[in-house]
Amino acid sequence: MFTPKIPPPDTAPTPGTSLVPPLTGLVHPPACTCHHTPNVPAPVPAAPPAGPAVRFTPGSLLVAAAGGTAVVLVVGTVLVSMLLAVAITAASVAVCAVVLRSLLNRPNNR
């Protein structure tokens, strides 16, 4: 079952021959039969070399740095407040679990 199947010597290809015949003499028909000249678009004139798209002045660099700092501070504040909200929620759930456990373990001692 796991032994390789070798073809008999009379059907095996010789090392110098190929199983794929060469593609000679094939002629493709034209896409259409209307014998017109193809439309060649007019050449597009080259655009003049453009300078840098954004030019920074010292004032604009200062504004960009201040804006980046403000974005970092706002995002940091939001993330810290979300972390604080999760921590407060976890602490309150833990306190509620302790209170419920104590109430359910000793129902006669109210």
Helices and strands as residue ranges (DSSP letters): H 58-105
